[in-house]
């Protein structure tokens, strides 16, 4: 089948695209697809004017010159589809396109232990999400249920009054850590802890200012890594 003069000939039959699915790649997938590691911000070698290896226009990424072949696929400028490299960051950073989603996830989990703040043994919560198959709607329900919980509920303490004592209720299994509010300002996230009023403040009618601290991407990354596999199911 002819593909027109704008494209190189291919024996592969044309097919209609049914759908396009967008997503994000893991660090391992990015490295697997990458043809080179970009280490220098320069494009050309100083003095020689040649394309700098491991620079922003590394020859393995493709060619924009009809006189040179791509060092990855060996094709010319018209046939080479282009290839991408990768940059290894010195520390974690937020992806601007997912910052709001990250904030919502943090409002669903304990910032200390990473456990989901919702109790899967809670019948009311289970009934809410049992029949919801759409991921966006399911996430919205979980977020609405968790965002108001200001403590990572721990199990009830065991009663040591003897064999006849009632068994302790199986609870959430959390760490008991007080949960802050997560606030977004620009491209930064902050944790805001509400302080309890002291006796002096009660008498004077004063209100204590909440404690606010930066929640850097490195700390967020460590928190997200703590999420149990069972909570991701």
PyMOL commands that set and color helices and strands:
alter all, ss='L'
color gray80, all
select helices_A, chain A and resi 27-33+59-61+96-106+123-129+135-146+199-204+217-225+229-232
alter helices_A, ss='H'
color red, helices_A
select strands_A, chain A and resi 181-185+188-193+211-214
alter strands_A, ss='S'
color yellow, strands_A
deselect
rebuild
show_as cartoon
